[in-house]
């Protein structure tokens, strides 16, 4: 006769202890048991834990945070309308973190002139500063040296231009040693 173990619930409520009846032959267990074994540790109700907060801290008004330079009028700013024949694009350029302020300004001037020569209008640069990368990026420069970057300087560029000139901007950014990564997106206005 084969050994078997059957489980029966002592009640229909979920949080009561379960009773296990073990029936055995001498080959399965070293002892014979006719009494059920109570195992209340198997299913127990979860206890809710309440955190105690000092609510007086939340009641005080800390006031508006001080304005950040360059971000003061972003919410109230009107979007320029797209001229006919042009589309709105957004380019995110991720620069080396060890680039100097002069090199960064030269980078911005270089791409300002490149975009203007390609027929771009309403060109805006937004420096997001030094930020950590989500993962490390390995990049080779023109000299053949390999660098691994953990931080970057992020610059967001928004502009209106012809679709043909976007590929030229992307190729130029890809060849630049100061740029770790870059991507350009077409901005589509939502209809609602």
N, C-alpha and C positions, 0 to 999 in steps of 0.2 A: 504494500500500500504506500502510495506516494505521500510525502509530507505536505502539509498545507498550512497556510496562515490566513485567517479571515479577520476582517476589520469591521467592527460595528460601531455606530455612533450612539452615544448614550442619550442624546437629546437632539431635537431639531434646531436648536440655537447654535450659531456658529462658534461662539466663544466659550462653550463648555469644554471640559476636557474630554478626550477621546479614550475609549476603552479598547484595548487590543486583546483578543483571545488567541493564544498560541496553542495549537494542537500539534502534537508531534509524535513521531515514533522514535524509537531508540536510536535510529540512524541519523536523525536530523538534529536533535538537541540532546545534550547529556542528561537532562532531567525531564520528568513529566510534570506538567502543570495543568491543573484544572481550575485554578483561580485566575481571573483576568488581571492583567497588569495595567495599572492606571498611569498614563503618561500626560499629565497636564501641561508639560513644557512644550508640546508640539505646536499647539495653536493657542496663542494668547492675544487678547485685544491690544491694539497699539494705543499707547498713551499719548495724548496731545501735550506738547511742551509749549508753554507760553513764555515769551520773552518779556521781561519787564523793562520798559523804557521810561526815562524821565521826560514826560510830556511837556514840561516847561521849556525844554530846548526847542521843540517843534513849534511852540506858540510864539516864540520871539521872532520878530521880523528882522532878517539880516540885511534887508535892502537889496537893491539891484547891484549886481557885480560891476566893477569898474569896466568901462569900455576898452576893448582890445584895439590897439592901433591897426587901422586898415579894415576893420570889420564893423565900423560904427554904423554905416548906412546901407548895409547889405540887404536888410529886410525891407527898407523903404525905397529901394532903388528900382527904377522902372527898367524893364527889359527893352532894348532897342528892337525895332521891327526889322525883320530880315529883308534886305533889298531883293528885288526880282533877279533871278538867275543865280543867286548865291544861296548857300546852305550854312546853317550854324554847326560848328564843330567845337569839340573840347579835347584838348591834348593834356595828358598827364605825363610829365617828364620827371623821372627819378634820377637825381644827380648824386655824385659821390659826396659822402659826408664831410670829407676833408677839403672841399673846395673853399677858396677864400672868398671874401665879400666882393673884391674887385673882379675875380673870375666869374662869380655869379652874375654881377651886373653886366659884364661883357657878354656872357651867354644870353641874357635877356635882350640886350641891344642887338646882338647878332640875329636872333630869331625874330625880333621886331622888324628889322630891315628885310629879312627873308620873306616874312608874311606880307609886308607892305609891297614888296616887289612882285609877289604872286597875286596881288589884287585883293588881299584880305582887308576887311573893314571891321571897326569896333574891336580891336585887339586888346585884350585885358590879361595881365599876368597877375597871378595870386601866389605869393610865396607862402607855403604851409609850414615852412621851417624844417628842422631836423626831427625825423620820426624814426622809430625802430621798424625794421622790416618784419613781416610775418615769418619769413624764412630767409636763410642766408642765400646770397646770390654770388655766383662765381663769374667774373668777367675778365676777359683778356683785353689789354689795350693794344695800340698799334705797335708798341715796342716788343710785344710778345710776353709781357709780364702778366701773371695771373693774380688777381686780387679777389678776396672774399669779403663781401660787405654785409654788415649786420644792421647798419643805420643808413639813412639817406636824407637828402634834402628834396622835398617834393614841391614842384611848381606846376600849377594848373593854369592852362592858357585857354581862353575862350575867344572865338573869332568867327566871322562870316567870310566865306571864300567859295571859289568855284570848286566843284568836285575833282577837277583835274590836278589842282595844285596840292591836294592833300598827300598824294603819294610822294611828291618831292620833299615835303616837310618830314614825312616818316623816314625816308631814306637818309636824309641829312641827320636826323636825330640818331639813327642807328649807327652811323659812321662816327659820331662824336665820342671822344674818349671820356668826356665829363659825364655823359649820360649812361646810367646803368641799364635802365629799361624805359620804354615810352610806349604809349598807346593813344590812338586818336579815335574818337567816337563821334558819330553824327548825332546831334541832339534833335529829337523829335518832340514837338509840342503835343501835349495830351489834349484831346478834344472835349474833355469835361471840365 
